[in-house]
Structures are given as structure tokens and as C-alpha cells.
């Protein structure tokens, strides 16, 4: 597991809420830790993906009785607190106290299940367009990217590559200049405003124009942008 204290204590997306409509479970990997993500009613859970009996992945199991997670190997069944409540081969025996899965905190927000491997002392990032009720929200991904998280965020914030990597769509190599813009560090992260870039047809009118972006880095691995202009 990655032991960076900031990342460990932060909240990270691990699943889409809609994919857990039936309870799950689903596998996920967070900072090198394999997780099983599942749901009971309105509560979401992220545990180490490991049955303490014989090491089987709990993500291969199933949710039973609406609020218990059953291992697919021997049927050991765990309650929502991570403690084993049933050993089917010996139903008369009370499971030992050490028969407990490592659990982590999980919450749902913005249609996504977020988990933290630490205490999660901070808040899940806020995305204003999710909250104003004026915009349609479309879920996409997840996508597998062969790069580190910080490198992906760096690429997300970098408009200078638009004319070369996304030529004809987001940029024009004949007009690659990026003017200075303002970036401010505050309690809710980094806010960059007035980020301008020329695009060949930004509003599907057949005309090129310079468009303006606002970028926000909420947390080290959470970022968003707003593209301003005509709609």
C-alpha cells in the first residue's frame, strides 16, 4: 500500500453508486490496497478484499440477507462491522473475535462511492455543477490509465498540449500560445481562472474562438474544470 500520509487520509472514488444497485460486491484497488466495495440499504462499505479464513477475495462472494457479505469459498459470512457472524461448517460455534475483516470508511457523494484508508478527517470534494440542479450529470468511466495519479492530474490541468495532442478538436498548432492566468491557493485547494486557449470549433458553429476555462484542484488526486462560453 502507498504510505503517503496525505493520500492515505484523503477520500478517493472507488465505485459508481449505480453499479451497486443490487448490493455488489465489486472489487477496487486504492493506493495499492485491494478492496471489496458493497452496499446494504443506504450504507456503503469498503473492506480489505480478503477473507480471514483462507484468503479468498470477498469481491467474488455475494451479499446475503440484505446486510451481510458471504465469502464464496466456505461461506463465512460477515456483518456490516466486518466481524464474522457465521461459519457454515460449524453453525453452532461462535466465530472467534479475531475473525474480522479490515474495514475502511466509505461514503456516497455525487453518484460515486468514496473511500479512505485513513481517518478521512477532511471532506469529500464539492463540485458546484453537481449541486446547482441546472445541469445534467452524465457518469463516465472508470478508465484504466497507465500512469500515476499525480501525472494524470497534471495532464488534466495542462492546456498547453491541446494544440498538439488534440489538434483540430481542442487546439490548433498554428496558435499554441497560452496567456498568463491567475492561480490561487486556498483552503479548498488550487483555483486557476482565466485560462484561455484557442480552439478551432468550440461551439459547433464552424468558427474558431478563444475559450476560457476555470480549473480547480480540490485534493491531490481530485480536480475539475468549467468551460465558459456559448452553449
C-alpha positions as semicolon CSV with decimal commas, in nm:
position;residue;x (nm);y (nm);z (nm)
1;X;0,000;0,000;0,000
2;X;0,119;0,354;-0,075
3;X;0,205;0,509;0,260
4;X;0,184;0,880;0,172
5;X;0,000;1,019;0,478
6;X;-0,192;1,283;0,281
7;X;-0,321;1,037;0,022
8;X;-0,396;0,768;0,280
9;X;-0,611;1,009;0,482
10;X;-0,787;1,151;0,176
11;X;-1,114;1,043;0,015
12;X;-1,098;0,870;-0,325
13;X;-1,362;0,738;-0,569
14;X;-1,375;0,357;-0,571
15;X;-1,709;0,271;-0,740
16;X;-2,019;0,415;-0,901
17;X;-2,331;0,409;-0,686
18;X;-2,541;0,284;-0,978
19;X;-2,318;-0,023;-1,010
20;X;-2,409;-0,122;-0,655
21;X;-2,785;-0,108;-0,702
22;X;-2,801;-0,479;-0,625
23;X;-2,561;-0,455;-0,333
24;X;-2,249;-0,575;-0,508
25;X;-1,987;-0,671;-0,418
26;X;-1,733;-0,508;-0,650
27;X;-1,352;-0,519;-0,649
28;X;-1,147;-0,199;-0,640
29;X;-0,786;-0,104;-0,583
30;X;-0,695;0,208;-0,387
31;X;-0,334;0,317;-0,332
32;X;-0,222;-0,042;-0,383
33;X;-0,480;-0,185;-0,142
34;X;-0,729;-0,435;-0,288
35;X;-1,080;-0,353;-0,168
36;X;-1,423;-0,509;-0,181
37;X;-1,696;-0,245;-0,212
38;X;-2,055;-0,331;-0,131
39;X;-2,384;-0,187;-0,014
40;X;-2,653;-0,256;0,243
41;X;-2,951;-0,025;0,208
42;X;-2,824;0,333;0,204
43;X;-2,489;0,243;0,362
44;X;-2,172;0,167;0,166
45;X;-1,872;-0,035;0,275
46;X;-1,510;-0,068;0,165
47;X;-1,311;-0,352;0,318
48;X;-0,985;-0,528;0,251
49;X;-1,065;-0,779;-0,021
50;X;-0,955;-1,078;0,185
51;X;-1,149;-1,337;0,381
52;X;-0,960;-1,401;0,705
53;X;-1,034;-1,775;0,681
54;X;-0,844;-1,890;0,369
55;X;-0,754;-1,565;0,196
56;X;-1,022;-1,571;-0,072
57;X;-1,128;-1,246;-0,237
58;X;-1,456;-1,137;-0,084
59;X;-1,537;-0,947;-0,403
60;X;-1,606;-1,289;-0,558
61;X;-1,875;-1,353;-0,298
62;X;-2,225;-1,219;-0,259
63;X;-2,442;-1,001;-0,036
64;X;-2,692;-1,212;0,160
65;X;-2,982;-1,131;0,390
66;X;-2,961;-0,770;0,274
67;X;-2,676;-0,677;0,506
68;X;-2,412;-0,948;0,519
69;X;-2,121;-1,036;0,292
70;X;-2,062;-1,404;0,222
71;X;-1,725;-1,549;0,118
72;X;-1,753;-1,774;-0,193
73;X;-1,510;-2,038;-0,060
74;X;-1,653;-2,170;0,266
75;X;-1,947;-1,936;0,313
76;X;-1,803;-1,744;0,606
77;X;-2,041;-1,453;0,647
78;X;-1,956;-1,107;0,777
79;X;-2,178;-0,839;0,928
80;X;-2,155;-0,472;0,837
81;X;-1,895;-0,416;1,112
82;X;-1,658;-0,662;0,944
83;X;-1,698;-0,933;1,210
84;X;-1,769;-1,291;1,108
85;X;-2,119;-1,391;1,218
86;X;-2,146;-1,738;1,064
87;X;-1,915;-2,032;0,987
88;X;-2,146;-2,269;0,795
89;X;-1,933;-2,579;0,861
90;X;-1,978;-2,518;1,235
91;X;-2,301;-2,319;1,272
92;X;-2,321;-2,399;1,642
93;X;-1,990;-2,227;1,712
94;X;-1,950;-1,857;1,779
95;X;-1,687;-1,714;1,543
96;X;-1,370;-1,605;1,725
97;X;-1,315;-1,233;1,782
98;X;-1,013;-1,234;1,550
99;X;-1,236;-1,346;1,259
100;X;-1,275;-0,989;1,143
101;X;-1,209;-0,822;0,809
102;X;-1,008;-0,499;0,792
103;X;-1,262;-0,223;0,726
104;X;-1,227;0,130;0,592
105;X;-1,462;0,427;0,586
106;X;-1,685;0,474;0,280
107;X;-1,949;0,729;0,182
108;X;-2,155;0,813;-0,126
109;X;-2,149;1,157;-0,291
110;X;-2,201;1,285;-0,647
111;X;-2,312;0,939;-0,760
112;X;-1,980;0,790;-0,654
113;X;-1,868;0,580;-0,359
114;X;-1,567;0,739;-0,190
115;X;-1,335;0,556;0,048
116;X;-1,042;0,647;0,269
117;X;-0,770;0,418;0,401
118;X;-0,707;0,658;0,689
119;X;-0,928;0,854;0,923
120;X;-1,081;1,067;0,646
121;X;-1,062;1,383;0,855
122;X;-1,120;1,604;0,552
123;X;-1,436;1,643;0,347
124;X;-1,522;1,484;0,015
125;X;-1,460;1,745;-0,258
126;X;-1,752;1,963;-0,361
127;X;-1,832;2,003;-0,730
128;X;-2,058;2,303;-0,778
129;X;-2,218;2,186;-1,103
130;X;-2,341;1,871;-0,929
131;X;-2,520;2,082;-0,671
132;X;-2,688;2,364;-0,863
133;X;-2,964;2,148;-1,013
134;X;-2,929;2,320;-1,351
135;X;-2,705;2,069;-1,524
136;X;-2,749;1,714;-1,646
137;X;-2,499;1,478;-1,486
138;X;-2,355;1,200;-1,702
139;X;-2,138;0,935;-1,542
140;X;-1,837;0,809;-1,739
141;X;-1,562;0,560;-1,672
142;X;-1,386;0,426;-1,489
143;X;-1,094;0,406;-1,732
144;X;-0,764;0,226;-1,688
145;X;-0,471;0,462;-1,746
146;X;-0,108;0,352;-1,748
147;X;0,016;0,648;-1,544
148;X;0,038;0,760;-1,183
149;X;-0,243;0,959;-1,027
150;X;-0,040;1,282;-0,996
151;X;0,068;1,253;-1,361
152;X;-0,295;1,215;-1,472
153;X;-0,397;1,525;-1,275
154;X;-0,102;1,715;-1,422
155;X;-0,219;1,623;-1,773
156;X;-0,577;1,721;-1,688
157;X;-0,464;2,072;-1,590
158;X;-0,226;2,122;-1,885
159;X;-0,388;2,312;-2,173
160;X;-0,052;2,360;-2,344
161;X;-0,074;2,014;-2,500
162;X;-0,412;2,079;-2,663
163;X;-0,275;2,207;-2,999
164;X;-0,053;1,902;-3,043
165;X;-0,228;1,604;-2,883
166;X;-0,584;1,720;-2,958
167;X;-0,521;1,918;-3,276
168;X;-0,837;2,002;-3,466
169;X;-1,057;1,946;-3,161
170;X;-0,925;2,129;-2,855
171;X;-0,639;2,319;-3,015
172;X;-0,461;2,442;-3,326
173;X;-0,084;2,402;-3,359
174;X;-0,074;2,728;-3,556
175;X;-0,200;2,909;-3,243
176;X;-0,035;2,735;-2,945
177;X;0,019;3,043;-2,725
178;X;-0,116;3,030;-2,368
179;X;-0,151;3,367;-2,196
180;X;-0,076;3,414;-1,827
181;X;-0,362;3,334;-1,592
182;X;-0,423;3,357;-1,219
183;X;-0,377;3,062;-0,983
184;X;-0,463;3,097;-0,614
185;X;-0,405;2,850;-0,332
186;X;-0,684;2,849;-0,074
187;X;-0,842;2,631;0,193
188;X;-1,038;2,436;-0,071
189;X;-0,740;2,373;-0,298
190;X;-0,597;2,550;-0,602
191;X;-0,816;2,769;-0,824
192;X;-0,697;2,875;-1,171
193;X;-0,911;3,132;-1,353
194;X;-0,892;3,297;-1,692
195;X;-0,722;3,002;-1,860
196;X;-0,756;3,086;-2,230
197;X;-0,688;2,864;-2,530
198;X;-0,778;2,890;-2,898
199;X;-0,996;2,611;-3,033
200;X;-1,094;2,554;-3,398
201;X;-1,468;2,497;-3,341
202;X;-1,552;2,508;-2,970
203;X;-1,927;2,564;-3,003
204;X;-2,003;2,358;-3,318
205;X;-2,064;2,673;-3,522
206;X;-1,788;2,615;-3,774
207;X;-1,594;2,911;-3,633
208;X;-1,277;2,914;-3,425
209;X;-1,265;3,107;-3,097
210;X;-1,061;3,160;-2,784
211;X;-1,236;2,989;-2,493
212;X;-1,187;3,035;-2,120
213;X;-1,155;2,762;-1,859
214;X;-1,165;2,762;-1,481
215;X;-0,970;2,478;-1,321
216;X;-0,986;2,365;-0,961
217;X;-0,765;2,114;-0,780
218;X;-0,977;2,009;-0,483
219;X;-0,740;1,750;-0,340
220;X;-0,413;1,598;-0,470
221;X;-0,600;1,346;-0,687
222;X;-0,931;1,530;-0,740
223;X;-0,967;1,806;-0,998
224;X;-1,239;1,964;-1,211
225;X;-1,288;2,230;-1,476
226;X;-1,561;2,453;-1,615
227;X;-1,555;2,560;-1,979
228;X;-1,712;2,902;-2,019
229;X;-1,880;3,049;-2,323
230;X;-2,170;2,976;-2,554
231;X;-2,382;2,663;-2,507
